[in-house]
Amino acid sequence: MSTSSAFNMANLGKSKSLILANRDLGITFVVIGVIVIMMIPLPPLLLDIFLAGMISLALIILMVSMYVKSVLDFSVFPGMLLVITLFRLGLNVASTRLILSTGSAGHVIEAFGNFVTSGNIVVGVIVFVILVVIQFVVITKGATRIAEVAARFTLDAMPGKQMAVDADLNAGIISEEEAKQRRRDISREADFYGAMDGASKFVRGDAVAGIIITLINIIGGFVVGMAMLDMGFVEALKRFTQLTIGDGLVTQTPALMISTASGIMVSRAASKSNLGEDIAVQLTQNVKSLYIASIAMLGLGLVPGMPTFSFMVLAIGVGALAYVSGKKAKLELAQKEKVQAEKSSVKKEKEEEKIETYLQVDQMELEIGYAIIPLVDVSQGGDLLERITMLRRQIATEMGIVVPPIRIRDNIQLKASEYVVKIKGVEVGRGELMSGSYLAMDPGTVSRKINGVPTKEPAFGLPALWITASQKDSAEVAGYTVVELPAVLATHLTELIRNHAADILTREDVKVLIDNVKKHNTTVVDELIPQLMAVGEVQKILKNLLTERVPIRDLTTLLETLADQARHGKQEHQLTEACRLAVSRTLCQKYLTGKNTIMVMTLEPRLEQVLEASVQQTERGPRLAIRPDRVGKLLNSLTAMIENAVAQNVPPVLVCSPLIRYPLRKMLETSFPQLGLISYSEVIPGITLKTLGTVVIHENENLSG
């Protein structure tokens, strides 16, 4: 390619880009040009070009209106309609000036006048009047009425459509972006029909203006021809009538096409495709109707005096159309049934797959009544979700486990203010919250009593009162501990997690915890797993510790202990006790009630000796062999001691010999799950034990079996 050719191509590309970037200026120049046309006489050649362009533009608009699938695809139509109407009226003024001043109006107008009149002025006038009647009475009036009705019904339907969008958004059927787009489309559709209602009035006015201009041209042309151009009566009448009819036809033809396009546009609300496809599909969808029409045409063709050939051809054509349509409908039906069968098969497979999802059990669930929903809904000021996040962080810091996400769902089978906590699908706790109230508890320092609804605090079963918001300040002044509803539920949930931490800890959780240790302490993990113990065996030890609320946060120390002890044996109770001993400092800190002081309950020495003598080894580890009635007396004595500890606001802790700690715990864990049971060997140096009381039974009782 030569340098000049490349230069020309580059200039052409720049010119094209410049035109595309400023194409909006074209309409501006058209509007300005129309104003100029009305004021400045046009030469016949330029008028011919403008008239031919008007007819072509009207034909394009008609075709576009037939093929649009939605009115929003051609939403500029109302504005374009006004510009084209103005352009057409401007050409009317220009042609009228040319006809009255020179007695000629260019080739386009003369060609239309000669073709329609065919040398007969009367025929031309009649044809022109018929076209005007069709334009004014039928097309324009109908399009105007449709536009009015469509605008009114579209505006009336807007609230319902907006609600439908909101409902789909709330149901999760559509996204936020799709909802915004649908709202914009609804608004644009209402704007379109409103604009069409107004624009259709311009079309009607244009038709009236066309009739008036035509009458003015005929009368004015007759006067000008006789008075100014020295024409005879017949010659002036023939000349100006022919030009006027041609001018009227040139302007009314595009007006008729644009009015038709206007009617098509405002009647496209229920269409799913373009007009031609809709007509073809809907006209041939009922094969029986086509066969009946074919037989009726055949019957009309056999009537004497009727054009038999014409009706026979039409009957055969409609019959052939019915046959082809019927065959196509059968093929489509078979294809549809095939697709439906495939969809049903896929749906069945999905349903079968979906059944498997019912086998999955959530680690933790919180089911709530409808009155508690505001505590969860952030939009209503609920902060329960934030509190749950905080308690998960708290449990991780305190116990060393990661609480799984808690699924919250409403349950209409519950009372309005009731909630249920489930672990692995099994209920572990429930409570009831009085909506709009506060929970007031007496910590033992209340100066005066207040009125309220008696209840029990759900986490620990302590007596409490439901009070109103107006009583909150006075209750706090009186010495009550006042707790809001989300805190009540979160506290209960936290306590349930502590009590059932062992049930929450899965083997996968243990694997994640071990992998986390391995990141900074590879040696101990590689030494223990899988050479000495499997992950499942480690899980059992950790579950034993969590059952007694022993934190497993220092997992590195626990794994090192297991690695040392597992070489000598894998008895579960021995490994558990060894791990407890390894974290004894953490145990002691947990039960401290003062500076380096633990308030404990002790066993009467003779009782402790008898318990040591009753230890028996079983397949599940050491157990205490004591008669049930003696166990009852032991539990009664221990109950009194625990109540005394609770009354003094100290955690109940029982200290005993290392030989009986594990079997004694197994015996007591059902009756006293929150009792702390430590051995003397787990008390670290520097800790002082203060006795709250001694568990005794009658001195002369023989406790052994």
C-alpha positions in Angstrom: 0.0 0.0 0.0 1.4 3.4 -0.9 1.9 6.2 1.5 -0.9 8.4 0.1 -3.3 5.5 0.3 -2.4 4.9 3.9 -2.8 8.6 4.6 -6.3 8.6 3.0 -7.3 5.6 5.0 -6.2 7.2 8.2 -8.1 10.4 7.3 -11.2 8.4 6.5 -11.0 6.6 9.8 -10.6 9.9 11.7 -13.6 11.4 9.8 -15.7 8.3 10.6 -14.8 8.5 14.3 -15.6 12.3 14.3 -19.0 11.7 12.7 -19.9 8.9 15.2 -18.8 11.0 18.1 -21.1 14.0 16.9 -24.0 12.1 15.4 -26.4 13.7 17.9 -25.8 17.0 16.1 -27.7 15.6 13.1 -31.1 15.9 14.7 -30.2 19.4 15.8 -29.4 20.4 12.2 -32.7 18.8 11.0 -34.8 20.9 13.4 -32.9 24.1 12.4 -33.3 23.1 8.8 -37.1 22.8 9.1 -37.3 26.3 10.4 -35.1 27.5 7.5 -37.3 25.7 5.0 -40.4 27.5 6.3 -38.8 30.9 5.7 -36.6 30.4 2.6 -37.9 29.2 -0.8 -36.5 25.9 -1.9 -35.5 25.0 -5.5 -37.6 22.1 -7.0 -34.6 19.8 -7.0 -33.9 20.2 -3.3 -37.6 19.8 -2.5 -37.7 16.5 -4.5 -34.7 15.2 -2.4 -36.4 16.2 0.9 -39.8 14.6 -0.2 -38.1 11.4 -1.3 -36.2 11.3 2.0 -39.4 11.8 4.0 -41.1 8.8 2.3 -38.0 6.6 2.8 -37.7 7.6 6.5 -41.5 6.9 7.1 -41.0 3.5 5.5 -38.0 2.7 7.7 -40.0 3.7 10.8 -42.9 1.5 9.8 -40.6 -1.5 9.3 -38.8 -0.9 12.6 -42.1 -0.7 14.5 -43.1 -4.1 13.0 -40.0 -5.8 14.1 -39.4 -4.4 17.6 -40.1 -7.0 20.4 -40.6 -4.4 23.2 -41.7 -0.7 23.1 -38.5 0.0 25.1 -36.4 -1.1 22.1 -37.8 1.9 20.3 -38.4 4.2 23.2 -37.3 7.3 21.2 -40.4 7.0 18.9 -42.5 9.7 20.6 -39.8 12.3 20.3 -39.0 11.2 16.7 -42.7 11.5 15.9 -42.7 15.1 16.8 -39.6 15.9 14.8 -40.9 14.1 11.7 -44.3 15.8 12.0 -42.5 19.2 12.1 -40.3 18.2 9.1 -43.4 17.2 7.1 -45.3 20.4 7.9 -42.2 22.4 6.9 -42.2 20.6 3.5 -45.9 21.3 3.2 -45.2 25.0 3.6 -42.2 24.9 1.1 -44.3 23.0 -1.5 -47.2 25.4 -1.1 -45.0 28.4 -1.6 -43.5 26.8 -4.7 -46.9 25.8 -6.2 -48.5 29.2 -5.6 -45.5 31.2 -6.8 -44.4 29.3 -9.9 -47.2 26.9 -10.7 -44.8 23.9 -10.4 -43.5 21.9 -7.5 -40.8 19.5 -8.8 -40.9 16.0 -10.2 -42.0 14.1 -7.1 -45.2 16.1 -6.6 -46.1 16.1 -10.3 -45.4 12.4 -10.6 -47.7 11.6 -7.7 -50.4 13.9 -9.1 -50.2 12.5 -12.7 -50.1 8.9 -11.4 -53.1 9.2 -9.1 -55.4 11.3 -11.3 -54.5 9.5 -14.5 -55.6 12.6 -16.4 -58.9 12.7 -14.5 -59.1 15.4 -11.9 -62.3 14.0 -10.3 -60.8 10.6 -9.8 -57.7 12.2 -8.2 -59.8 14.2 -5.8 -61.9 11.2 -4.8 -58.7 9.0 -4.2 -57.2 11.8 -2.2 -60.3 12.3 0.0 -60.4 8.5 0.6 -56.8 8.5 1.8 -57.5 11.5 4.1 -60.5 9.8 5.6 -58.5 6.6 6.2 -55.7 8.6 7.8 -57.9 10.9 9.9 -60.9 8.7 10.9 -59.4 5.2 11.0 -55.6 5.2 11.7 -55.0 8.4 13.6 -58.1 8.2 15.7 -57.5 4.5 16.6 -53.9 5.1 17.5 -54.8 8.1 19.6 -57.4 6.0 21.5 -55.0 3.1 22.0 -52.3 5.5 23.3 -54.7 7.0 25.9 -55.9 3.6 27.2 -52.3 2.2 27.2 -51.0 5.2 29.2 -53.8 5.0 31.8 -53.5 1.3 32.3 -49.7 1.4 32.4 -49.8 4.0 35.1 -52.4 2.1 37.1 -50.3 -1.1 36.9 -47.1 0.5 38.1 -47.6 -0.1 41.9 -48.4 -3.7 41.3 -45.4 -4.2 39.1 -43.1 -2.5 41.6 -44.5 -4.8 44.4 -43.9 -7.9 42.2 -40.2 -6.8 41.7 -39.8 -6.3 45.5 -41.4 -9.7 46.2 -39.0 -11.4 43.7 -36.1 -9.6 45.3 -37.1 -10.6 48.8 -37.6 -14.2 47.7 -34.1 -14.3 46.2 -35.4 -15.0 42.7 -33.6 -11.9 41.3 -30.5 -10.0 42.4 -30.4 -6.4 43.5 -29.0 -5.3 40.1 -31.8 -7.2 38.2 -34.4 -5.5 40.5 -33.0 -2.1 39.8 -33.1 -2.8 36.0 -36.7 -4.0 36.2 -37.7 -0.9 38.1 -36.0 1.3 35.5 -37.8 -0.6 32.7 -41.2 -0.2 34.5 -40.6 3.6 34.8 -39.4 3.9 31.2 -42.4 2.0 29.9 -44.8 4.3 31.8 -42.9 7.3 30.4 -43.1 5.9 26.9 -46.9 5.4 26.9 -47.4 8.8 28.6 -45.3 10.4 25.9 -47.2 8.5 23.1 -50.5 9.8 24.5 -49.3 13.3 23.9 -47.5 12.7 20.7 -50.5 11.0 19.1 -52.3 14.4 19.4 -49.7 15.9 17.1 -50.4 13.1 14.5 -54.1 13.9 14.7 -53.4 17.7 14.4 -51.0 16.9 11.4 -53.9 15.2 9.6 -56.2 18.2 10.1 -53.4 20.6 9.0 -52.9 18.5 5.8 -56.6 18.8 4.9 -56.6 22.6 5.5 -53.4 23.1 3.5 -54.8 21.1 0.6 -58.0 23.3 0.5 -55.8 26.4 0.7 -53.7 25.2 -2.2 -56.6 24.5 -4.5 -58.4 27.8 -3.8 -55.3 29.9 -3.6 -53.9 28.2 -6.7 -57.1 28.8 -8.7 -57.0 32.5 -7.8 -53.2 32.9 -8.5 -53.5 31.1 -11.8 -56.3 33.3 -13.1 -55.3 36.6 -11.6 -51.5 36.5 -11.7 -50.5 33.8 -14.3 -53.1 34.7 -16.9 -54.5 31.2 -17.0 -58.0 30.3 -18.1 -60.6 29.0 -15.7 -60.3 25.3 -16.8 -56.5 25.4 -17.2 -56.0 27.0 -13.7 -58.4 24.5 -12.1 -56.8 21.5 -13.7 -53.2 22.7 -13.1 -53.4 23.6 -9.5 -55.8 20.8 -8.5 -53.4 18.3 -10.0 -50.4 19.8 -8.1 -52.3 20.1 -4.9 -53.4 16.5 -5.1 -49.8 15.4 -5.8 -48.6 17.5 -2.9 -51.2 16.1 -0.6 -50.4 12.5 -1.5 -46.7 13.0 -1.1 -47.1 14.3 2.4 -50.1 12.1 3.4 -48.4 8.9 2.3 -45.6 9.1 4.9 -48.1 10.5 7.4 -50.2 7.3 6.9 -47.1 5.1 7.4 -46.0 6.9 10.5 -49.6 6.8 11.9 -49.7 3.1 11.3 -46.3 2.7 13.0 -47.7 4.7 15.9 -50.7 2.3 16.2 -48.4 -0.7 16.0 -46.0 0.6 18.7 -48.7 1.4 21.3 -50.4 -2.0 20.7 -47.2 -4.1 21.3 -47.7 -4.5 25.1 -48.6 -8.2 25.0 -46.2 -9.2 22.2 -43.3 -11.6 22.7 -41.8 -11.3 19.3 -42.0 -9.0 16.2 -45.3 -8.3 14.6 -44.8 -10.5 11.5 -43.8 -13.5 13.6 -46.6 -13.0 16.1 -49.2 -12.9 13.3 -47.7 -15.9 11.5 -47.6 -18.0 14.7 -51.0 -17.0 16.2 -52.9 -17.1 12.9 -51.8 -20.7 12.2 -51.7 -22.1 15.7 -55.3 -23.4 15.4 -55.2 -25.9 12.5 -58.9 -26.8 12.8 -59.9 -23.2 12.1 -57.8 -23.2 8.9 -59.4 -26.4 7.7 -62.9 -25.0 8.3 -62.0 -21.8 6.5 -60.7 -23.9 3.5 -63.9 -25.9 3.3 -65.9 -22.7 3.6 -64.0 -21.1 0.6 -64.5 -24.3 -1.4 -68.2 -24.1 -0.7 -68.4 -20.5 -1.8 -66.5 -21.4 -5.0 -69.2 -23.9 -5.9 -72.0 -21.4 -5.5 -73.4 -20.4 -9.0 -72.2 -17.0 -10.1 -69.2 -16.9 -7.7 -65.6 -16.7 -9.2 -65.0 -20.5 -8.8 -61.3 -20.4 -9.8 -60.4 -17.7 -7.3 -62.1 -19.4 -4.4 -60.7 -22.8 -5.4 -57.1 -21.4 -5.4 -57.7 -19.8 -2.0 -59.2 -23.0 -0.6 -56.3 -25.1 -1.8 -53.8 -22.5 -0.4 -55.5 -22.3 3.1 -55.8 -26.1 3.1 -52.1 -26.6 2.3 -51.3 -24.0 5.0 -53.4 -26.0 7.5 -51.6 -29.2 6.6 -48.2 -27.8 6.9 -49.1 -26.0 10.2 -50.5 -29.3 11.6 -47.5 -31.2 10.7 -45.2 -28.6 12.2 -47.3 -28.5 15.4 -47.0 -32.3 15.8 -43.2 -32.1 15.4 -43.1 -29.3 17.9 -45.3 -31.2 20.3 -43.1 -34.3 20.0 -40.0 -32.2 20.6 -41.6 -30.5 23.5 -42.6 -33.8 25.1 -39.0 -35.0 24.6 -37.6 -31.9 26.2 -40.2 -32.2 29.0 -39.2 -35.8 29.6 -35.6 -34.9 29.8 -36.4 -32.1 32.2 -38.5 -34.4 34.3 -35.6 -36.9 34.4 -33.2 -34.2 35.4 -35.6 -32.9 38.0 -36.1 -36.4 39.4 -32.4 -36.9 39.6 -32.0 -33.5 41.4 -34.8 -34.5 43.8 -33.1 -37.8 44.5 -29.9 -35.9 45.1 -31.8 -33.4 47.3 -32.9 -36.2 49.5 -29.3 -36.7 50.5 -29.2 -33.1 51.8 -31.8 -34.1 54.4 -29.2 -36.6 55.8 -26.9 -33.7 56.7 -27.1 -32.5 60.3 -26.1 -29.0 61.3 -23.6 -28.9 64.0 -25.5 -26.2 65.9 -28.9 -24.7 65.4 -30.9 -22.0 67.1 -34.7 -22.1 66.4 -36.6 -19.1 67.4 -40.3 -18.0 67.7 -41.5 -15.1 65.6 -41.4 -12.6 68.5 -37.6 -13.1 68.8 -36.9 -12.4 65.1 -36.3 -8.7 65.8 -33.3 -9.7 68.0 -31.7 -11.3 64.9 -32.8 -8.8 62.3 -30.1 -6.1 62.0 -32.5 -3.8 60.2 -34.7 -3.7 63.3 -31.7 -3.0 65.6 -31.1 -6.6 66.6 -27.5 -7.4 67.6 -27.8 -11.1 68.4 -25.7 -12.1 65.4 -22.9 -9.8 66.6 -23.1 -11.3 70.1 -22.9 -14.8 68.6 -19.7 -13.8 66.7 -18.3 -12.4 70.0 -19.2 -15.6 72.0 -17.5 -17.8 69.3 -14.4 -15.7 69.8 -14.8 -16.0 73.5 -15.1 -19.8 73.4 -12.1 -20.0 71.1 -10.0 -18.0 73.6 -11.4 -19.8 76.7 -11.8 -23.4 75.6 -9.5 -23.6 72.6 -12.2 -24.9 70.2 -13.7 -23.3 67.1 -17.5 -23.2 67.5 -19.1 -24.0 64.1 -21.4 -21.5 62.5 -24.8 -21.5 64.3 -27.7 -21.8 61.9 -30.6 -19.5 63.0 -34.1 -20.3 61.7 -37.6 -19.4 62.7 -39.9 -22.2 63.8 -43.7 -21.6 63.8 -44.2 -24.6 66.0 -42.5 -22.8 68.9 -44.2 -20.3 71.1 -43.8 -16.7 70.0 -41.1 -15.9 72.5 -39.5 -19.4 72.8 -36.2 -20.6 71.5 -34.5 -24.0 71.2 -30.8 -24.8 70.9 -29.8 -28.0 69.1 -26.5 -29.7 68.6 -26.4 -32.2 65.8 -30.2 -32.1 65.5 -30.8 -32.9 69.2 -32.2 -30.4 71.6 -29.8 -29.4 74.4 -31.6 -26.5 75.8 -34.6 -24.2 75.5 -35.8 -21.0 77.0 -38.4 -18.3 76.8 -38.0 -14.5 76.5 -40.6 -12.0 77.4 -40.7 -9.6 74.5 -40.0 -6.0 75.4 -38.8 -6.8 78.9 -35.6 -7.1 80.9 -34.4 -9.9 83.1 -33.6 -8.8 86.7 -31.6 -11.1 89.0 -30.8 -10.7 92.7 -27.0 -11.1 93.2 -27.6 -11.1 97.0 -27.2 -7.4 97.5 -30.7 -6.2 96.7 -31.8 -3.4 99.1 -35.5 -3.5 98.2 -37.7 -5.8 96.2 -39.4 -4.8 93.0 -42.5 -6.2 91.2 -42.1 -8.4 88.2 -43.0 -11.6 86.6 -41.2 -14.5 88.4 -39.1 -16.7 86.2 -35.8 -18.6 86.1 -32.6 -17.4 84.4 -32.2 -20.0 81.5 -28.4 -20.5 81.7 -28.1 -21.4 85.4 -31.7 -21.8 86.6 -31.4 -19.0 89.1 -34.6 -17.1 90.3 -35.2 -13.9 88.4 -37.9 -11.4 87.4 -39.2 -10.1 84.1 -39.5 -6.3 84.4 -40.5 -3.6 82.0 -38.2 -1.0 80.4 -39.7 1.7 82.8 -38.5 -0.4 85.8 -35.0 -0.9 84.6 -33.4 2.2 86.2 -35.1 1.6 89.6 -34.1 -2.1 89.6 -30.5 -1.2 89.0 -30.6 1.3 91.8 -32.1 -1.3 94.1 -29.1 -3.6 93.4 -30.6 -6.0 90.8 -28.5 -7.2 87.9 -30.5 -6.2 84.8 -29.9 -8.0 81.6 -31.4 -7.3 78.1 -32.9 -10.1 76.0 -30.1 -10.6 73.5 -27.6 -11.0 76.4 -29.9 -13.5 78.2 -30.0 -15.7 75.1 -26.3 -15.3 74.3 -25.4 -16.2 77.9 -27.6 -19.3 77.8 -26.1 -20.2 74.4 -22.5 -19.7 75.7 -23.2 -22.0 78.8 -24.7 -24.7 76.6 -21.6 -24.6 74.3 -19.4 -25.0 77.4 -21.4 -27.9 78.7 -21.5 -29.7 75.3 -18.1 -28.7 73.9 -17.2 -32.4 73.7 -20.2 -33.0 71.5 -19.3 -30.2 69.2 -15.7 -31.2 68.6 -15.6 -33.4 65.5 -12.7 -35.3 64.1 -12.4 -32.8 61.3 -12.1 -30.0 63.9 -9.3 -31.9 65.6 -7.5 -32.3 62.3 -7.8 -28.5 61.7 -6.4 -27.8 65.2 -3.6 -30.2 64.7 -2.7 -28.7 61.3 -2.6 -25.3 62.9 -0.1 -26.6 65.5 1.9 -28.2 62.8 2.5 -24.8 61.2 4.8 -23.8 64.0 5.6 -27.1 65.8 6.0 -29.8 63.2 8.1 -32.1 65.3 5.6 -33.0 67.9 2.8 -33.6 65.4 5.0 -35.8 63.2 6.2 -37.7 66.3 2.6 -38.4 67.5 0.5 -38.8 64.4 0.2 -41.3 62.9 3.1 -43.3 64.5 1.7 -43.4 68.0 -1.9 -42.3 67.8 -4.5 -41.6 65.1 -6.5 -38.4 64.9 -9.6 -40.3 66.3 -7.7 -41.4 69.4 -6.5 -37.8 70.0 -10.1 -36.7 69.6 -11.3 -39.0 72.4 -8.7 -37.5 74.8 -9.7 -34.0 73.9 -13.4 -34.8 74.3 -12.7 -36.2 77.8 -11.0 -32.9 78.7 -13.7 -30.8 77.3 -16.4 -32.8 79.2 -14.8 -31.6 82.4 -14.4 -28.1 80.9 -10.6 -28.4 80.7 -9.4 -25.9 78.1 -7.5 -27.4 75.1 -6.1 -24.2 73.9 -2.6 -25.2 74.8 -2.8 -28.0 72.3 1.0 -28.1 71.8 1.5 -29.1 75.5 -1.3 -31.7 75.2 0.2 -33.3 72.1 3.7 -33.4 73.7 2.2 -35.2 76.7 0.4 -37.7 74.5 3.6 -38.3 72.6 5.4 -39.1 75.8 2.7 -41.2 77.4 1.5 -43.1 74.4 4.8 -44.9 74.2 4.0 -46.7 77.5 0.3 -47.4 76.9 -2.9 -46.1 75.2 -5.4 -46.5 78.1 -7.8 -43.6 77.6 -8.1 -42.7 81.3 -4.4 -42.7 81.8 -3.8 -40.4 78.9 -6.6 -38.1 80.0 -5.2 -37.8 83.5 -1.7 -37.2 82.2 -3.0 -34.4 80.0 -4.9 -32.9 83.0 -1.7 -32.9 85.0 0.2 -31.3 82.1 -2.2 -28.3 82.1 -2.6 -28.2 85.9 -1.6 -24.6 86.1 -4.5 -23.7 83.8 -6.8 -25.8 86.0 -5.8 -24.0 89.1 -6.2 -20.6 87.6 -9.7 -21.6 86.5 -10.8 -22.2 90.1 -9.0 -19.4 91.9 -11.3 -17.4 94.3 -8.6 -15.1 95.7 -4.9 -14.5 95.4 -3.5 -18.0 95.0 -6.4 -19.5 96.9 -8.9 -22.2 95.9 -12.0 -22.9 98.0 -12.5 -26.7 97.9 -14.6 -29.4 99.4 -12.8 -32.5 100.7 -13.7 -36.1 101.4 -13.5 -37.5 104.9 -10.2 -39.5 105.1 -11.9 -42.8 105.9 -14.4 -42.3 103.1 -11.5 -41.6 100.7 -9.7 -44.8 101.8 -12.8 -46.9 101.3 -13.3 -45.4 97.8 -9.7 -46.2 96.9 -10.3 -49.8 98.0 -13.4 -50.0 95.9 -11.7 -49.1 92.6 -12.1 -51.9 90.0 -10.5 -52.1 86.6 -13.0 -52.7 83.7 -12.8 -52.6 79.9 -13.8 -49.0 80.0 -11.3 -48.0 82.7 -11.4 -47.9 86.5 -14.8 -47.8 88.2 -16.0 -47.5 91.8 -17.8 -50.6 93.1 -20.2 -49.2 95.7 -23.7 -50.2 96.6 -26.4 -47.9 95.1 -27.9 -47.0 98.5 -24.5 -45.9 99.7 -24.0 -43.9 96.5 -27.3 -42.1 97.3 -26.0 -41.1 100.7 -22.8 -39.8 99.2 -24.7 -37.8 96.6 -26.9 -36.3 99.3 -24.0 -35.2 101.4 -22.2 -33.8 98.3 -25.4 -31.9 97.3 -25.4 -30.1 100.6 -21.8 -29.1 100.2 -22.4 -27.8 96.7 -25.4 -25.7 97.8 -23.2 -24.2 100.5 -20.5 -23.3 97.9 -23.1 -21.7 95.6 -24.5 -19.7 98.5 -21.0 -18.3 99.2 -20.7 -17.4 95.4 -17.7 -19.7 94.8 -17.4 -22.4 92.2 -18.0 -25.9 93.6 -14.7 -27.8 93.6 -14.0 -31.2 95.1 -10.4 -32.3 95.8 -9.5 -35.9 96.1 -6.7 -38.6 95.7 -5.3 -39.0 92.2 -6.2 -42.8 92.4 -10.0 -42.1 92.6 -10.3 -38.8 90.7 -11.1 -40.4 87.3 -13.6 -43.2 88.6 -15.2 -40.7 91.0 -15.7 -38.3 88.2 -17.4 -40.9 86.1 -19.8 -41.7 88.9 -20.6 -38.0 89.6 -20.7 -36.5 86.1 -24.3 -37.2 85.5 -25.6 -35.8 88.8 -23.1 -32.9 89.0 -21.9 -31.9 85.5 -20.6 -28.5 86.7 -18.7 -29.8 89.7 -14.9 -29.3 89.4 -13.1 -32.4 90.5 -9.3 -32.1 90.9 -6.7 -34.3 92.5 -4.0 -33.2 95.0 -1.3 -33.8 92.4 -2.9 -31.2 90.1 -2.6 -28.4 92.7 0.5 -26.5 91.6 3.0 -25.1 94.2 2.0 -21.8 95.6 -1.7 -22.5 95.6 -3.4 -22.6 99.0 -6.5 -24.8 99.5 -9.2 -23.6 101.9 -11.8 -26.0 102.9 -15.5 -25.1 102.6 -16.6 -28.4 104.1 -16.0 -32.1 104.2 -18.2 -34.8 102.6 -18.9 -37.4 105.2 -21.2 -40.3 105.8 -22.0 -42.0 109.1 -18.7 -43.0 110.7 -19.6 -46.7 111.2 -21.0 -47.2 107.6 -19.2 -49.7 105.5 -19.3 -48.2 102.0 -17.8 -51.1 100.1 -20.0 -53.5 98.3 
